[in-house]
Amino acid sequence: MIERTAVVVGARGVIGGNLIAHMREEGGWNIVGLSRRGGTDSGAVAHRSIDLLDRDATVAGLRDLTDVTHIFYAAYQDRPTWAQLVQPNLAMLTNVVDAIEAVAPKLEHISLMQGYKVYGAHLGPFETPAREDDAGHMPPEFNVDQQQFLERRQKGSSWNWSALRPSVVAGIGLGNPMNLAMVIAIYASISKRLGIPLRFPGSPGAYTSLIEMTDADLLAKATVWAATNPASANQAYNITNGDMFRWSSMWPKIAAFFDLDVAPPLPMRLADVMADKEELWNAMVADHGLQPTPYSAVSSWEFGDFVFSWDYDVIADTSKSRRAGFHDYVETEAMFLSIFQSMRDQRLIP
């Protein structure tokens, strides 16, 4: 079996955590996980806590990684504005590449995790279905800056890169700022506790627009595929479950899982209406014997508001990855229900 050594940057997030789990199951990988929180070493996985914005600390903390063959970059630092996102997120990637490239002569590939912001999806209605070769848009956008950095850096190098562009990623992971499945699960659980129906909280247009999701396990498979497929060198790929839906049809199915009635949508900012629910959540944790998870770590209401505000279609063309040989797909309804059941099984929700 081929032995590869991977550095997963952002190892404690939904994307990084599922990527590590997939590589462990696949075998043939030695894995170093980087994150601010660190983690517990297990088998072929070793975790390190490093502040990637500290260039000197990054170089010192990674100087022994001489056998690295692959870098999987899925780290993210949040900031209040689009412009403020650029500097820290570009600096972290630059620091990691500088540190590892200097000591790892066997480096083969750098995988970059992006998203539909490359197409301007966060700014408003964009051309759909988005294609990897669509025209760019007015900066700032750190996803674009990161790819341009890799394109410049790769010239004359022995390694190559790939960029994965998922839609909204769904999986299980606490303390992650972009986890829509957790937003919905906590919102539904609290609605049930209060004895009220499950109302879609987003804008009216978002309820009926087309949207798609990307299962975190599917994304992990696609990420490793692109990083180890020679024909995918220096290519970007949209990666989605393979189906589209409208919240107007998905919402009742989610409500049914939680044994909740559905009432007409009611636009509201979750960041506002859920701000006073910490005491209620703590009572739910105690009453149901849930994992003692702080309310601040179970959900990002701001991210939910962001996604539920999209009153336009958010879809991309995934034919490029299929033509290149990646054919996996996931039914989105089944994905949601599986994630919610796993959350229950793990005692994260009642």
VENLIN-V388512 format. One record per pair of residues at least 4 apart in sequence whose ideal C-beta (glycine too) atoms are under 7 Angstrom apart, sorted by the first residue. I is the first residue (numbers start at 1). J is the second residue. Records with the same first field share a line. If there is no record, write none. Layout:
BEGIN
I=J + J
END
This chain:
BEGIN
1=27 + 28
2=28
3=28 + 30
4=28 + 29 + 69 + 70
5=30 + 67 + 68 + 69
6=23 + 29 + 31 + 70 + 72
7=32 + 34 + 65 + 68 + 71 + 100
8=16 + 19 + 20 + 31 + 33 + 34 + 72
9=34 + 71 + 72 + 73 + 74 + 75 + 96
10=15 + 16 + 35 + 74 + 75 + 76
11=16 + 17 + 20 + 33 + 34 + 35 + 39 + 47
12=16 + 17 + 35 + 37 + 39
13=17 + 74 + 173 + 176
14=18 + 169 + 171 + 173 + 176 + 179 + 216
15=19 + 74 + 113 + 169 + 216 + 219
16=20 + 33 + 74
17=21 + 173
18=22 + 171 + 216 + 217 + 220
19=23 + 72 + 74 + 220 + 223
20=24 + 31 + 33 + 45
21=25
22=26 + 217 + 220 + 221 + 224
23=29 + 31 + 224
24=43 + 44 + 45
26=224
29=44
30=44
31=44 + 45
32=46 + 48 + 65
33=39 + 45 + 47
34=48 + 50
35=39 + 49
36=49 + 51
37=49
38=47 + 48 + 49
39=47
40=47
41=45 + 46 + 47
48=61
50=57 + 58 + 61
51=57
52=58 + 75 + 92 + 95 + 96
53=88 + 91 + 92
54=58
55=59 + 95
56=60
57=61
58=62 + 95 + 96 + 99
59=63 + 99
62=99 + 100
63=103
65=100 + 103 + 104
66=103 + 104
67=104 + 106
68=100 + 104 + 107
69=106 + 107 + 108
70=108 + 109 + 111 + 227
71=96 + 100 + 110 + 111
72=111 + 223 + 227
73=93 + 96 + 110 + 111 + 112 + 113
74=113
75=92
76=89
77=88 + 89 + 92
78=177
79=84 + 85 + 88
80=84
82=140 + 141
83=140
85=89 + 142
86=90 + 140 + 142 + 145
87=91
88=92
89=93 + 142 + 146
90=94 + 142 + 145 + 146 + 149
91=95
92=96
93=97 + 146 + 149
94=98 + 149
95=99
96=100
97=101 + 110 + 153
98=102
100=104 + 107
101=107
107=159
108=159
109=159 + 160 + 161 + 162 + 227
110=150 + 159 + 161
111=162 + 164 + 223 + 226 + 227
112=146 + 147 + 150 + 161 + 163
113=164
114=118 + 143 + 147 + 163 + 164 + 165
115=143 + 165 + 166
116=121 + 130 + 165 + 167 + 314 + 316
117=121 + 122 + 141 + 143
118=141 + 143 + 144 + 165
119=126 + 130 + 134
120=126 + 137
121=126 + 314
124=312
125=312
126=130
127=134
128=313 + 315
129=315 + 316 + 317
130=134 + 238 + 316 + 317
131=317
132=236 + 237 + 238 + 320
136=144
139=144
141=145
142=146
143=147
144=148
145=149
146=150
147=151 + 163
148=152
149=153
150=154 + 161
153=157
154=159 + 160 + 161 + 234
160=233 + 234
161=234
162=226 + 227 + 232 + 235
163=236
164=219 + 222 + 223 + 226 + 237 + 239
165=236 + 237 + 238 + 239 + 316
166=214 + 219 + 239 + 240
167=212 + 213 + 214 + 240 + 314 + 316
168=180 + 213 + 214 + 307
169=214 + 216 + 219
170=180 + 181 + 213 + 215 + 216 + 335 + 336 + 339
171=181 + 216 + 339
172=339 + 342 + 343
173=179
174=293 + 297 + 298
175=297
177=300 + 303
178=300 + 303
179=183 + 300
180=184 + 303 + 304 + 307
181=185 + 336 + 339
182=186 + 298 + 299
183=187 + 299 + 300 + 301 + 303 + 304
184=188 + 254
185=189 + 340 + 343 + 349
186=190 + 298 + 299 + 349
187=191 + 270
188=192 + 198 + 254 + 258 + 260
189=193 + 258 + 284 + 349 + 350
190=194 + 277 + 280
191=196 + 198 + 260
192=258 + 260
193=280 + 284
197=260 + 261 + 262 + 263
198=255 + 258 + 260 + 262
199=263 + 265 + 266
200=207 + 247 + 251 + 265
201=266 + 267 + 268 + 270 + 308
202=206 + 207 + 267 + 308 + 309
203=267 + 308 + 309 + 311
204=265 + 267
205=209 + 311 + 312
206=247 + 308 + 309 + 310 + 311
207=247 + 248 + 265
208=246 + 248
209=246 + 310 + 311 + 312 + 313
210=244 + 246 + 313 + 315
211=244 + 245 + 310 + 314
212=240 + 241 + 243 + 244 + 315
213=241 + 332 + 335
214=218 + 219 + 239 + 240 + 241
215=219 + 241 + 330 + 335
216=220
217=221
218=222 + 241 + 328 + 330
219=223 + 239
220=224
221=225 + 328
222=226 + 237 + 239 + 321 + 326
223=227
224=228
225=229 + 326
226=232 + 237
229=325
231=324
232=324
237=320 + 321
238=316 + 317 + 318 + 320 + 321
239=318 + 321
240=316 + 318
241=329 + 330 + 332 + 335
242=318 + 329 + 330
243=331 + 332
244=315
245=249 + 250 + 332
246=250
247=251
250=254 + 333
251=255 + 262
252=256 + 262
253=333
254=336
255=260 + 261 + 262
257=337 + 340
268=273
269=273 + 305
270=274 + 301 + 304 + 305
271=275 + 301 + 302 + 305
274=301
277=281
278=282 + 295
279=283
280=284
281=285 + 295
282=286 + 295
283=287
284=288 + 290 + 350
285=290 + 292 + 293
288=350
289=347
290=347 + 348 + 350
291=347 + 348
293=297 + 298 + 348
300=304
301=305
302=306
303=307
304=308
305=309
310=314
318=322
319=323
320=324
321=326
322=326 + 327
330=335
331=335
332=336
333=337
334=338
335=339
336=340
337=341
338=342
339=343
340=344
341=345
342=346
343=348 + 349
344=349
END
